[in-house]
Amino acid sequence: MKIEKIGLTDIPELTDLINSAYKGGDSENGWTSEGHLVEGSRVNEQMIIKYLDNKDVTILKLTDETNRIIGSVYLETKGSSKLYLGMLSVSPSVQNKGVGRILLEESENFAKQHHRNVITISVISVRTELISWYERRGFIKSGKLLPFPTNVGNPKTPLELVEMEKAV
């Protein structure tokens, strides 16, 4: 397995991976699906291109031995001390095999290399199993609730996000 920054040629495969992990047909096979909460695609190719145009954003991919993208993570430097981690995505076919943990560890290394001492994430508040997964990895709830973003699909019921943080 190899971790590196995505390039423009990765965008179609990355878009498919993220949508599959969050909402696609295969996501129902994985425990991270939010398809029962939100309709529509999680990302499109134009969104990823826009992310890559932002100098504060890095998207890492994890590839398997056949060079297929099996996981990815969005990282954005915020202010002088924080790193926002988002869209931690793992192919449903390899969930529960440590891929998410590998990407999370690499994100912590990235934070340290870029002199960020806090990683922040936001999780849909009713996703208790996902919140627990992050808590087991050292994240704590900050006490902040955030509105559900309008550009990541249509919630089937009103949703909000819980902000979590981890010192690194």
C-alpha positions as CSV (number, residue, x, y, z in Angstrom):
1,M,0.0,0.0,0.0
2,K,1.1,3.5,-0.8
3,I,-0.1,7.0,0.4
4,E,0.4,10.1,-1.7
5,K,-1.3,13.3,-2.8
6,I,-3.9,12.9,-5.5
7,G,-3.3,14.3,-8.9
8,L,-5.7,15.5,-11.6
9,T,-5.7,12.0,-13.3
10,D,-7.0,10.5,-10.0
11,I,-10.2,12.7,-9.9
12,P,-12.6,10.3,-11.6
13,E,-11.6,7.3,-9.5
14,L,-11.5,9.4,-6.3
15,T,-15.0,10.7,-7.0
16,D,-16.3,7.2,-7.4
17,L,-14.6,6.0,-4.2
18,I,-15.9,8.9,-2.1
19,N,-19.5,8.5,-3.4
20,S,-19.3,4.7,-3.0
21,A,-18.0,5.0,0.6
22,Y,-20.6,7.5,1.7
23,K,-23.7,6.9,-0.4
24,G,-23.3,4.6,-3.4
25,G,-24.7,1.1,-3.8
26,D,-21.6,-0.5,-2.3
27,S,-21.8,1.8,0.7
28,E,-24.7,-0.2,2.1
29,N,-22.2,-3.0,2.5
30,G,-20.0,-0.8,4.7
31,W,-20.7,0.6,8.2
32,T,-19.8,4.2,7.3
33,S,-22.7,4.8,4.9
34,E,-24.8,7.8,5.4
35,G,-27.2,6.9,2.5
36,H,-30.0,6.3,5.0
37,L,-29.6,10.0,6.2
38,V,-28.7,11.9,3.0
39,E,-29.7,11.6,-0.6
40,G,-27.6,12.5,-3.6
41,S,-23.9,12.4,-4.3
42,R,-21.3,13.4,-1.7
43,V,-18.9,14.9,-4.3
44,N,-18.5,15.5,-8.0
45,E,-15.4,16.0,-10.1
46,Q,-15.8,19.8,-10.1
47,M,-15.8,19.9,-6.3
48,I,-12.5,18.0,-6.1
49,I,-10.9,20.2,-8.8
50,K,-12.0,23.3,-6.7
51,Y,-10.5,21.7,-3.6
52,L,-7.2,21.1,-5.4
53,D,-7.1,24.8,-6.5
54,N,-7.1,25.8,-2.8
55,K,-3.4,26.0,-1.6
56,D,-4.6,25.1,2.0
57,V,-6.1,21.8,0.9
58,T,-4.4,18.4,0.4
59,I,-6.1,15.2,-0.5
60,L,-4.2,12.0,0.2
61,K,-5.0,8.7,-1.4
62,L,-4.1,5.2,-0.3
63,T,-3.6,2.7,-3.1
64,D,-3.4,-1.1,-3.0
65,E,-0.9,-3.3,-4.7
66,T,-2.7,-2.9,-8.0
67,N,-2.6,0.9,-7.7
68,R,-6.4,1.1,-7.1
69,I,-7.5,3.9,-4.7
70,I,-8.9,2.2,-1.6
71,G,-9.0,5.2,0.7
72,S,-8.6,8.9,0.8
73,V,-8.7,11.9,3.2
74,Y,-9.2,15.6,2.8
75,L,-6.9,17.8,4.8
76,E,-7.1,21.6,5.1
77,T,-4.9,23.8,7.2
78,K,-6.9,26.3,9.2
79,G,-5.3,29.3,10.9
80,S,-1.9,28.8,12.5
81,S,-2.5,25.7,14.5
82,K,-5.4,23.6,13.2
83,L,-5.8,21.0,10.5
84,Y,-9.3,20.1,9.4
85,L,-9.8,16.5,8.4
86,G,-12.8,15.6,6.3
87,M,-14.1,13.0,3.8
88,L,-12.2,10.1,5.3
89,S,-13.3,7.6,2.8
90,V,-12.6,3.9,2.6
91,S,-13.9,1.5,-0.1
92,P,-16.6,-0.6,1.3
93,S,-14.8,-3.7,0.0
94,V,-11.9,-3.1,2.4
95,Q,-13.6,-1.6,5.5
96,N,-12.7,-3.1,8.8
97,K,-9.2,-3.9,7.5
98,G,-7.3,-0.9,9.0
99,V,-7.4,1.4,6.0
100,G,-9.2,4.2,7.9
101,R,-6.7,3.9,10.8
102,I,-3.8,4.1,8.3
103,L,-5.2,7.3,6.8
104,L,-5.9,8.8,10.2
105,E,-2.3,8.1,11.3
106,E,-0.9,9.7,8.1
107,S,-3.2,12.7,8.7
108,E,-1.6,13.1,12.2
109,N,1.9,12.9,10.6
110,F,0.8,15.5,8.1
111,A,-0.4,17.8,10.9
112,K,2.9,17.5,12.7
113,Q,4.9,18.1,9.6
114,H,2.9,21.3,8.9
115,H,3.1,22.5,12.5
116,R,-0.5,21.9,13.4
117,N,-1.2,20.8,16.9
118,V,-4.9,20.2,16.7
119,I,-7.0,18.1,14.2
120,T,-10.7,19.0,13.9
121,I,-13.4,16.9,12.3
122,S,-17.1,17.2,12.0
123,V,-19.4,14.1,12.2
124,I,-23.2,13.9,11.7
125,S,-24.5,14.0,15.2
126,V,-26.7,10.9,14.9
127,R,-23.8,8.8,13.6
128,T,-23.0,7.5,17.1
129,E,-20.9,4.5,15.8
130,L,-18.7,6.8,13.8
131,I,-18.4,9.3,16.8
132,S,-17.3,6.3,18.9
133,W,-14.8,5.2,16.4
134,Y,-13.1,8.7,16.5
135,E,-13.3,8.8,20.3
136,R,-11.4,5.5,20.4
137,R,-8.7,7.2,18.4
138,G,-8.4,10.1,20.8
139,F,-10.9,12.7,19.4
140,I,-13.1,14.5,21.9
141,K,-16.3,16.5,21.3
142,S,-15.5,20.2,21.4
143,G,-19.1,21.1,22.4
144,K,-19.7,22.9,19.1
145,L,-22.6,21.9,16.9
146,L,-22.4,23.0,13.2
147,P,-25.1,23.2,10.5
148,F,-25.2,20.4,7.9
149,P,-23.5,21.7,4.7
150,T,-25.7,22.4,1.8
151,N,-23.3,21.1,-0.9
152,V,-23.1,17.4,0.2
153,G,-26.5,16.1,-0.6
154,N,-30.0,16.5,0.7
155,P,-30.7,15.4,4.3
156,K,-33.8,13.2,4.6
157,T,-34.4,14.7,8.1
158,P,-32.8,17.8,9.7
159,L,-29.2,17.1,10.5
160,E,-26.4,18.8,12.4
161,L,-22.7,18.1,12.8
162,V,-20.7,17.5,16.0
163,E,-17.2,19.0,16.0
164,M,-14.5,16.9,17.5
165,E,-10.8,17.6,18.1
166,K,-7.6,15.8,18.8
167,A,-4.3,17.3,20.0
168,V,-1.3,15.9,18.1
